[in-house]
Amino acid sequence: MNPSHFSIVTSLVSFAIASGCYLHAFSTEKHKKLLNKIAYSLFIFATFLMTHVSIMSIEQGIHNVASGFLLITIVAWITLLAQMLFRIQTAGTFIAPIITLITLIHLLTASPHSAPQQGPQGLLAFHIYTSVTGQAFAILAMAIAILFIVQQRAMKKKQLHRLLGSTLSISTLEKALLFCLWAGFIFLTTGLVLGAVWTQFYSGSETEITSKVVWALLVWTWYLLTLLAKNVFKIAAKKVALMTFVGFGIMALGFFGLLTN
C-alpha cells in the first residue's frame, strides 16, 4: 500500500468516524463539545488527506477516479469554509455522512488498477463478518421495535394483561432499540469501508456496481436517516420504531443480502 492508498483509506475512515461523532453529539450534553471537536478535527484531517489524493490522481492521469476525489475534496473544503466564515458548526453533521456515502460509492465503482490483484483473505472475511453483523442488528432492532409498539399501545389502552408476560419497560426497550441501531450502523459502516478497500485495491479496473452493493448502501442510508431523525431532529421513539420496519422492508426486498450479484 503506497502513500496514496493510505490517504484514501484513512480519509474514508476519518469521515465515517466524524459522521458518528457528529450524530452522537446531538444525543448527549455531557460530552457534546468533546465529540464536536473530535468530529471537526477528523473532518479537517480527512479533507487534507483527500486533497492529497486528488492531486496525486490528477498528476498520475488516473481520470476514472480523479473526478470523484476532486468532487469530495471541493465539497469538504466548502463545508469547512462555511463553518469558519459563517459559524455553521452543524453543517458537518449532514455533510460528513454524505461525503462518506459518496466516497463509498466511488471506491466501490472505480478502481485505478488495470488488472486484479491477490488480496488478503482475512480482509475479505472480516468485511463479510462485519457486514452480516450489521444486518443482524437491524433484524434484532425490528423485533425490539415490535415489542416496543405492543408495549406502548397496551399501556395507552390500559390493557395490563398484555404486559404481565413482559418485564421490560418502555424506556428499556427504547434503549435496546437505539443500541441495536448504533451497533448495526457501526458494523455495517465498517463492512462497507472494508469492501471499498477490497474493491479499490484488489478487484481490478473493471468494477461495476452490483445489486448487492446498491442494497447494502440503501441499508446504510436507512441506518443513517434513522439515527439523524432520532438524534438531530428528536423524533419520538415510536416513529423510530416505525422507521425500523422500513429498514427491515429494504432488507427483505434485497433477500437479506443473499443476492448473487
N, C-alpha and C positions, 0 to 999 in steps of 0.2 A: 504493500500500500504506500503510494507516494504522498507528498505533502498535499497535493490537490485532493486526493481521495480522503485523506484525514480531515481536511477542511469541510468537505461535503458532508461526511458522516457526523462530525462534531457539530456543524451548523444545524443539521436536521434535529439532532438530539437536543441541542440547546433551545431551539424554537419550540420543540414539543414540551420540554420541562417548563419553559417560560409560560406556555399555554396553561399547564396545570397549576402553576403558582398564581397566575392572574385569576383563574377561576376560583381557586380555594380562598384567595384573599377576600372575596366577597362574602364568604360564609363565616368568617371569624374576625373578631375585633382585636383579640389579644395579639395575634401575630400578623395583622393586616399590613402594617408598614414594612415589616421584615420581608414578607412574601412579595410585596410590590417591588421592593428594592432588588430582591433576588431575580424576579422576573425581568425587571428593567435591565439589570446588568447582563443577564443571559441574552436578552434581545439585542443589546448593543454588541456583545461578543459574537453572536451568530451573524449579525449584519456585516461586521468586518470580515468574518470568515467567508461569507457568501460573496462579498465584494472581491475577495482574493480569487475565489473560484471562477467568478465571471470574467475577470481579467485574464486568468490563465486559459480559460476556454476560448476566449476571443483570440489570444496570442497563438494558440495551438491550432486555430482554424476548425475547431470541433463545433460546427454550426448547428448540428442537430440537438445540442444540449445548451449552447451558449445563450440562445434567446430566452430559454426558460429561466436559467440562472440570473440573467440580466433583469427579467421581469420581477423576480423575487427580490433582488437587490434594490431596485428602484422603489418598490412598494415599502420595503423595510426602511429605507432612508427617508422617504416622505413621511412615514409614521413617526420616526424619531424627530424630524424637524417640527412636525405638528405638536409633539409632546414638549419640545423645548421652547418653541415660539408662542404657542397658544395655551400651554399648560394643560393639554388634553391627556392627562395621565392614563385615563381609562381606555384610550384608543387601542393600546396593546392587548387588552382583554379580548377584543374581537379580531384584530389583525394577526396576532401570533398564531391562533388556530387556523386561520385562513392560509397564512404562509406555510404552515406545517402541512396542510392538505395539498396545496399547490406543489410543494416540494415532493411529497409522497407520490402524487400523480406523475410528476415529471420524471422522478427516478425510476418509477415502475414502468414507464413507457419509452424512455430514451436512454441509450447506453452508448458511451464513446468507443467501446471495443468492437473490433471488426470480426472477432471470432470468439466462440465460447471458451471460457477458461475453467479449469477444475477448481472448484471452491471447497472450503472446509465443510464436511458433512455435519459437524457439530453446530455450525451456524444455521444450516438449513433445519436441523432437528429442533433447535431452540426457537426458531421462527415458527415452526408448526406448533410446538407446545404452548408458547405464549398466545398465539392467535386462537387456538382452541380453548384455552383457559378463559380468554376474554369473552368468547362466545358462551362458555358455560356459565359465567357470572350473569350474562344477560338472561339466560334461561331461568336461573335461580331468582333473579330480580323480578321476572314475570310472575313466578309462583308467589313471591312475597307480596307483590302488588295485588294479587287476587285476595290473599289473606287480609291485607290492609283494607281493601274496599269492603269486603264482607264484614269485618270488624266495625268499620266506621258506620256502615248502614245499620247494623244491628244496634249500635249504641244510639244512633239518632232515632230509631224507631222503638227504642227501649225493649228490644227483643233479647232479654238477658239470657234466655235459654240457649240462644245461639252462641253465647260467649262462654258457657260453662266448660266446654271442652278445650278452651284455649287459655293459656296462662300468659300470653304475650299481650302487652299493652299497645295502644296505638303508637305511642312515642317510640317504643322498642322496634316495632315493625318499620316505622319511618327511618330510624337509624340503620336498620338492617338493609332496607331498600337503597339508601344512599351509599352505604358501604359497598354493596354489590355493583352499583353504577360506577363508583370511583374505581373499584378494583378492576372491573371489566374494561373501563376506559384505559387504565394504565397498561394492562396486559395486552389489549388489542393494539394500542399505540406502539408498544414495544415490538409486537409481532409485525406490524406494518413497516416499522423502521428497519427491522432485520430483513424483511422481504425486499424492501427498497435497496438495501445494501447488496443483497444477493443478486438482484436483477441488474443493478448498475455495474457490478464488477465481475459477475460470473456467468451471465446469460448471453453475452454477445450483443451485437448491434441490432439484430433482427428481433426486436422486442415489440410485442403488441399487447395491448390491454385486453385482458380476458374477462369473461362474465364473473368469474370468481373474484377478481381484483375489484371490479365495479361493485359487487356485492359487499366485499369487505370494507370498501371506502364508504358505502352507504350506511353500514352498521356503525362505523366510526363516527360519521357525521351525526347519526341519531344520538349516540352517546354524548357528543359534544353539545348538541342543541338541548338535550335534556338537562345536562349539568348547567348550561348557561341559563336556562329557564328557571332552575331552582336557585342557583347561587347568585345570579346577577339580577334577574327580574323578580325573584322571590315569589314564584307562583306557589299555590297551595300543594300540599303533599298528595292530595287526591288527583290533581292534574298530572303530577309527576308519575303517579301510578298508571294513569291512563296513557301517558306517553310511552310508558314501558310496554304496553300492549302493542303500540305502533312499532316499536323496535322488534318485538317478537314476530310481528307480521312480516317485517322486512327479512328477518332471518328465515322464516318459514318459506317465503317466496323464493329464497335462494337455496332451498332444501338444506338449510343449516350448514352451508359451506361444503356440501358433498357434491358440488358441481365438478365436472371433469375437465372444464376448460375455462 
